[in-house]
Amino acid sequence: MVCVTHEMGFARAVADRVIFMDAGQIVEEGTPDGFFGHPRHDRTKLFLSQILKH
């Protein structure tokens, strides 16, 4: 199943894999633990820092 969402809590809870896209390109892919705990791409880090501070 594929689910497209901007709700990161939902993605973290139900996804087996997370894909993060920027400008139509996949910039990061991994498990929820890896994606949220150890982001590698600068755009992913910026995105997560913005949503996690709220």
C-alpha positions in Angstrom: 0.0 0.0 0.0 1.2 3.5 -0.8 0.1 6.4 1.4 1.0 10.1 0.7 0.8 12.3 3.7 2.1 15.4 5.4 1.1 14.0 8.8 4.5 12.7 10.1 3.0 11.2 13.3 0.8 9.0 11.2 3.7 8.1 8.9 5.9 7.2 11.8 3.2 5.0 13.4 2.0 3.0 10.4 4.7 3.0 7.7 7.3 0.3 7.1 9.3 2.7 4.8 9.3 6.5 4.5 10.2 8.3 1.3 10.9 12.0 1.5 10.7 14.0 -1.8 11.9 17.5 -2.6 11.0 19.2 -5.9 9.7 15.9 -7.3 12.8 14.0 -6.5 13.3 11.3 -3.8 16.0 12.7 -1.5 15.7 10.2 1.3 14.3 6.8 2.0 14.4 4.5 4.9 12.6 3.0 7.9 10.6 5.3 10.2 13.2 4.9 12.9 16.1 5.8 10.6 14.2 8.6 8.8 13.1 10.4 12.0 16.1 9.5 14.2 19.0 9.9 11.8 18.0 11.9 8.7 20.9 12.2 6.2 19.8 14.8 3.6 19.9 18.5 4.5 16.4 19.1 3.3 15.0 16.3 5.4 16.8 17.7 8.5 15.4 21.1 7.8 11.8 19.8 7.3 12.0 17.6 10.5 13.4 20.5 12.6 10.5 22.7 11.5 7.7 20.2 12.2 9.2 18.7 15.4 9.5 22.1 17.2 5.7 22.6 17.1 
